[in-house]
């Protein structure tokens, strides 16, 4: 393992927090994508139109 010195806890904590935030953003984007696809399907079923 690398020697991070006396600030090892802060460094590891910062990387862990960053990974958590990035993971949350990815999860939010995926959930929003699913919601938008459902909304688009409902809209298309209602109007019967689809533009390419």
Secondary structure per residue as TSV (DSSP state, phi and psi in degrees):
chain	resnum	aa	ss	phi	psi
A	1	X	-	360.0	153.1
A	2	X	-	-77.9	150.0
A	3	X	-	-91.5	109.4
A	4	X	-	-94.9	1.8
A	5	X	G	78.8	-162.4
A	6	X	G	-70.5	-11.8
A	7	X	G	-102.7	20.3
A	8	X	H	-58.4	-42.2
A	9	X	H	-61.2	-43.3
A	10	X	H	-65.1	-43.0
A	11	X	H	-63.9	-49.5
A	12	X	H	-64.3	-41.3
A	13	X	H	-63.0	-40.4
A	14	X	H	-65.0	-42.8
A	15	X	H	-65.9	-40.0
A	16	X	H	-64.6	-43.4
A	17	X	H	-63.5	-41.9
A	18	X	H	-62.8	-43.2
A	19	X	H	-62.7	-39.2
A	20	X	H	-64.1	-44.5
A	21	X	H	-65.6	-45.5
A	22	X	H	-63.3	-41.8
A	23	X	H	-61.2	-40.6
A	24	X	H	-64.5	-39.1
A	25	X	H	-66.0	-40.3
A	26	X	H	-64.5	-44.5
A	27	X	H	-62.4	-42.1
A	28	X	H	-63.6	-40.1
A	29	X	H	-65.5	-40.7
A	30	X	H	-67.2	-40.8
A	31	X	H	-65.4	-40.5
A	32	X	H	-66.4	-37.2
A	33	X	H	-61.0	-44.8
A	34	X	H	-62.4	-41.7
A	35	X	H	-65.2	-40.7
A	36	X	H	-67.3	-37.5
A	37	X	H	-64.7	-41.2
A	38	X	H	-63.9	-44.1
A	39	X	H	-63.6	-39.9
A	40	X	H	-66.3	-39.5
A	41	X	H	-63.4	-41.0
A	42	X	H	-64.7	-43.8
A	43	X	H	-62.2	-44.3
A	44	X	H	-65.2	-38.7
A	45	X	H	-65.8	-35.3
A	46	X	H	-73.4	-40.4
A	47	X	H	-96.1	-25.9
A	48	X	-	73.8	14.3
A	49	X	-	-114.8	152.6
A	50	X	-	-152.6	124.7
A	51	X	-	-100.4	141.3
A	52	X	-	-96.1	360.0
